[in-house]
Amino acid sequence: MEEWNKFVYDLIEAKKKNVEEDKYHALIESQLQLLGWAKYKGEICHKPNIPIGNRDHIQPDILIKDNEENLFVIEVKRPVHTQTERERLQLESYMRQLKVEVGIYVGENIEIFYDAPKEKSAASILKVPLKLDDKMGAKFVEKFSKESFSRDAIVKFCEDRIKEMQHLENLNKIKESILSDSQNVILESLKRTLVEKYNGIFSEEDIQGMLTSLRFSVAPIDPSDASASTSTAIPSTTSTNNTGEVTQKRMYDNTTYSLNGGSFLKKKHFVYAVVSEYVKQHPTKTYIELESIFQPELQGSFGVIQTMQFLREKKYQGKRYFDEEDEILRSGDNIPFAVCTQWGKDNVQNIVKLSKELGFHVEISCTTSNAGVTTTNNTNNANAVSCSLTRNANAKGIFYIHDHSLIVLKGSRINPITLPKVTDSFRQKRDQQLSAYTEVINGECFVKEDVLFESPSGASQFCVGSNSNGWAEWKDEKGNALAIYR
């Protein structure tokens, strides 16, 4: 990982500065020397003029050789450039003319292409983002360093990746078949299970008749739609209506956020307000500079901001971004861009944290709703109970009877030590929580912002540093354990 970080760091800086292609090209050749390839030995060939036939020639950007053997070819574009089909085909052409199995595209990402025997076109087998501490980046360095490079090993790696991708494709085909005929698929699976379970009590005809009175459906979860993830939704309840159709009522996190004393906004509108306000305060910032502030990983797969050109090329117009005419923002170098709308309980916390680092004032109204019933961060609400926890801590909280969520309040003192008898996953999760939500003052650990948990036990484990029954640990103002509200 250290070697990858050394390799990619200057590329990240070049992307922030929006360097020209020639400078980026020279930088990549320099970074390849960090991987052990020597320019003075003729291993890194800069735009070699290679004859093809009697009259034609090709000139790839970079060719890597060893003892006059062509190993792999690299196509270079500016780090803010979006790859086109023509450029992919050009790289594929170089690979075939030079008789190398592997080609690398370096631009906004590092992408490895493999030209398998007898295949019509080269396949993209790995795309590595330009960011530090990336696992695939470490894999890239491992495979393409001079010391460890092996043509046979690279081919095997690519073949294994192809198999892995085909495996995922086959799983997706199964998913599609379930989606296309979910009623029958679920009905038949349940029938077999229930007939076996209740054999001798109900006949197969009884089970079949009962199941056919129900309607089943399956819907895919869009990984980019944060509001659909199970981590965003607080536990659900189910009911059956008078047609026999099973329905589900989910309780969603409807927390709202206020920026600099303004109105409380839903997540996506809050994020838009943050970006818009920052652009207003820094009108000369270029798009690259803005993207270095609102880094893509803060949101996830769609990024915080994207250029309108990107939206057109990816056909995202009208979905996933604020891209109406009056919503589009412009950078200091006059690039129009849009703010992403895909925000949930987890990734919006990245923007809350960033907003505070930028000097903005953020207020949070913690709310959850189900079937029109709402609870808010207000101890006067009949659904909200002030509570405290004193074992290994001195924590204050607000417990919501309606959905059993609990907010550990800012200023609470908690145990800075995670006790020995916990699992590795527990320890790792709490380490992340301590890093994100606490600060150490005079040797004691304090919560630096209100933190919402889905249950009293989750909140007490955070405070105590070990497994803990929050229903017993948290007490209301009268000294009653929260279990009385269960």
ABEGO torsion letter per residue (X at the ends): XAAAAAAAAAAAAAAAAGBBAAAAAAAAAAAAAAAGBBAAAGABBBGBBBBBEAABBBBBABBBBBGGBBABBBBBBBAABBBBAAAAAAAAAAAAAAGBABBBBBBABBBBBBBBBGBABBBBABBBBBBBGBAAAAAAAAAABAAABBAAAAAAAAAAAAAAAAAAAAAAAAAAAAAAAAAAAAAAAAAAAAAAAABGABBAAAAAAAAAABBBBBBBBBAABAAABAAABBBBBBBBBAAGBBBBBBBBBABBBBBGGBBBBBAAAAAAAAAAAAAAABAABBAAAAAAABBAAAAEAAEABBBAAAAAAAGABGBGBBABAAABBBBAAGBBBBBBABBBAAAAAAAAAAAAAAGBBBBBBBBBBBGGBBBBBBAABAABBBBBBABGBBBBBBBBAAAGBBBBBBGBBBBABBBABBBAAAAAAAAAAAAAABBBBGGBBBBABBBBBABAAAAAAAAAGBBBBAAAABBBAAGBBAAAAX
